[in-house]
Amino acid sequence: QAPLVESGGGSVQPGGSLRLSCAASTYTYTNNCIGWFRQAPGKEREGVATIYTADGSTDYADPVKGRFTLSLDNAKNTVYLLMSSLKPGDSGMYYCAAARECSVVAGVVTATGFSYWGLGTQVPVSS
């Protein structure tokens, strides 16, 4: 089983919603931090949000607070990222990753410690 597999990407209009899924192996899911990151063409990778699978505690990067919501399905070892009120600036390849500890510094989700990564799912937001 692949450590992490993203799905749910696709074209969406500004203001629309989309739900991404991150299906994890038991090893990468249990008692870990699952993070979502995104990268637009020509831009640096950006942390979006993190969740601890043990207790469901979450952190969100400032640009997505109030618009994106993380949730868990422990029976399926899956993390969902519900994205609402999407903007063109949200476009990019979205990746999920796993780490022992989340890393959020001053509202910025960093990739420190994330050892396992999925291949990504594309989210273009345009009219």
Secondary structure as UniProt FT lines:
FT   STRAND          4..7
FT   TURN            14..15
FT   STRAND          18..24
FT   HELIX           26..29
FT   TURN            30..31
FT   STRAND          33..39
FT   TURN            41..42
FT   STRAND          46..52
FT   TURN            53..55
FT   STRAND          58..60
FT   HELIX           62..64
FT   TURN            65..67
FT   STRAND          68..73
FT   HELIX           74..76
FT   STRAND          78..83
FT   HELIX           88..90
FT   STRAND          92..99
FT   STRAND          104..105
FT   TURN            106..107
FT   STRAND          108..109
FT   TURN            112..113
FT   STRAND          116..117
FT   STRAND          121..123
//
